[in-house]
Amino acid sequence: MDADYHYLARQLDERGLLYIHLVDHSSMGAPEVPSSTKAMFRKEFKGALILSGGYDVARAESDLAEGKCDLIAVGRLFLANPDLVTRWKSGAALNAPDMNTFYLTGPKGYTDYPSLSQ
C-alpha cells in the first residue's frame, strides 16, 4: 500500500495539482492515516499540502511550525464556532459540535451556534 501512495503522490505532483487535502478521520473512529504517509506526501508533492482531522489549536500550530503541511482545515469545529479563530487566539471555550444536526436542511446546526459576542 505504501508503494501505491508513493506512486500516487509523484503522479499528482507531475500533473501540476495545486494542492492535496489529506483527511484523517481517526478522531471519529476511522483508521489513522500513518504519519509516515503524510510525511511522504509532504516530501513527494511540491504543491500545497492541507491536513485535517481532529485538530485543536495546539496540534494545528505544531504541525504548521514543523512544516508538516501548508494549511490546516477544520470543519466540525468551525461549524460549531463561527468565531473559531478568535476563540483559539483568546483561549476561550469552544462550542461542541452537534453531529445530529449535520447534513440537514435549514439553519439548525449551521447558523445557530453562539459566538463569543452573543
N, C-alpha and C positions, 0 to 999 in steps of 0.2 A: 504494500500500500504506500509506503514512503516513496518508493520509486515513481509511482503514479503521480503523487502530488508534486514531486520534484520536476517531473516532465511537464505537468500542467503549469507550474509557476514559470518555467522557462518559456513555454509556448505562449502564455499570456503576455509575458514581457516582450517577446519578439514581435507580437502583433500590436504593440504600442498602446495597450489599455492604459487609461489614466489612473485607475485605482482598482484595488481589490479590497473587498469588505469581508473579513473573516468573522463569522458569528460563532461564539462558543456558548451554547445553552446549557452547560453543565450546572449552572446555578439553578436551573429549573428541572434538573434530573436527567438531562441527556448525557451521553458520554462526553468526557472532556476532550477538547482539541489539544493534543500534546503541545507543550511549549516548544519542542523541537520542530514541529510542523510550522508553527507561527514564525520561529526564527529562520527556518529555511525559506519561507515566502519572503521574509524581510530581506534576506540575502540575495535571492534569485530574481525577485521582481523589483524593478527600478522605479516604478510609479508609486503613487501614494498607497500606503497600507493603512486600512481602517480596521480596528479591532472593536468588538463589542461583546457583551455578555456578562452581566452581574457586576459591573464596575461601580465602585464607590469613588469618592474624590481622591482618597489616598492612593488607591491602586491605579487610577487614571493618571495622576501626576507622576507616579513612579514609572509606569510603562512609557509615558511620553519622555520623561527625563532620561531614561535608559536607552532611548532610541528604538524601542521595540516596535513602534508604529509612528505614523504621522498624525493620526487623528483617533479619537475615541468616540464611538457612537453610543448614545444611551437612549433607550426607548421608553420602557415602563416608568423609570424614574422621572423622565421629562414629562410624560403624560400626567403623572400624579403631582408634579411640581412645576407649574408654569414659570416659576422664578428659580429654577434649579441652580443656575449659575450664582445668583445672589445667595441662595442658601448654602451652597458649597463654599463660597468665599467667606461668609459670615459664620459658618459652623452651626447654622440654625437647624432645627429638627426638620426631618422630611415627612411629607405626607406618604402614607403607604399606598401603593397601587392596589386598586380593587380589580383583580383579574376577572371577576364575574361580569364586569361591565365592558370588557374589551371586545371589540368587533361587533358591537351592537349598533343599531341605527339610532340617531338622535344624539343629544349633547351629553347624556349620562356617561360619566367616565372619561369624557374628553375635555369638557369646558367647565366642569363644576367643582374642580378641586380648588381649595382656597390658596391664595398667595399670602405672603407674609403681611402685606398691607391690608388684608381684609380682616 
